[in-house]
């Protein structure tokens, strides 16, 4: 028996285009995280960056279930005493709709150097226009 290990030269990266219109936030984010991580490939290796690039459009039309819009809170802290800040999901979505999906996918990737590198494979845009036409992204079916 011989265990084959994949080399960096053997890794091929594809570009996928996902339309987020009427898609549920969590289900979409988990699918994107798997594609970025490379788990959909036959030679998945957990310690390598072998995932594909994902371009997501129409993020402002994403669907949220339940009362998340009024109950889910995002917390950030400046590092100074009294510097805590909470924002509701509805406020974040109105101000910066890309941030909602970005944070959801970020939470589903590894919390280390590899996860930070993989997160750069995610490109999120409001509206249907994106600057990645030259990469010829293939439509990804969910």
Secondary structure, DSSP 4 states (H G I P E B T S, - for coil): -------GGG----EEEEE-TT-BHHHHHHHHHHHHHTTTSTT--TTS--PPEEEEE-GGG-B--TTHHHH-EEEEE-SSTT-EEEEEHHHHHHH-HHHHHHHHHHHHS-SSHHHHHHHTTEEE-SSS--S-GGGTPEE---
